[in-house]
Structure formats: C-alpha cells, structure tokens
C-alpha cells in the first residue's frame, strides 16, 4: 500500500531548517497531519523504555552465508 509523506513550510529554528507541516497519506487517505511550532536542536531527552520491552526476552540467531553476510 502506498504511503506518501510530505514535508512543507520549512522555517529556521536556531540555524536548523525544519518543516512546520508534516502530512501523510496511506492508500490515498490522510492518516497524519502534524504542525510543528518549536524545534530545539540537540536538546537532551530522557526516553524511558517501557517495562514490558525492558523485560522481554528475545533470542536472535543468524547463519553465516559468506564473510560479512548473515541471514
């Protein structure tokens, strides 16, 4: 299914050009519309990992196909 994202109305935020309007259409229907009013370049963030993700046990196995190539 085609998903198209459009970035428009760029403005300068402390030397960084950033779109103030972000829209997305999926299958020809609007699915997201964002209006950006503020951008803080290199701002520190504290994103907490949810408990269910932190406690999940995941086992990943790979098979070597050739040097530098795994599946």
N, C-alpha and C positions, 0 to 999 in steps of 0.2 A: 504494500500500500504506500502510495506516495506521501511523504511528509515534507513540507516546504516551510522553512523558517526565514523570515525577513527581518533584517536589522535596518533601522531608519532613524532619521533625525539625530545625527551624531552631534555631540556637544563636547566642549573642552572641560574636563574636570581635573584641575591641577596639573595640566600638561598631558593628560591622557584623553584621547578621543574615544568616546564610548557612545553606543546607541541609546537614545532615550525611549525608543519604541521598538519592542520585540514582539513579533506576531508569528504564530504557527498555524498551519492548516494541515489536516490529515484527511486524505481522501476527498479533498475539495471543501472540507468543512472546517470552520475556525475552531481550534482547540486550546489556544493560549493567546492571551494579549497582556503584555507587561508594559507598564510605563515606569521608567527609571527616573527618579528625581535627584538621587545623590550617589556619587561614586567616590570611594576613599581608596586611592591606590595604596597597595601594600599594607592595608590595615590588618592588625593582628586579629585572629579569630580563635575561638575556643569551641570546637565542634565535638560534642560528646558522642561516642559510639553507643548505640542502644544496647542494653543488657543482652537481649536475645541474639544480637550479632556478635557481641564480645564473647559470649559463652558457646557459640556454635562450634561444633567440631566438624572440620572439613578435611578430607583426605584427597590429595591430588596425586595422580600417578601419570607419568609420562613414559613414552617409549622413544628411544633414540633411533632416528631414521638414518641420519648421517651426521657428521661433525657440524655442530651448531644448529641442527634441525631436530625438533621433537614433535611428537603428536600427542 
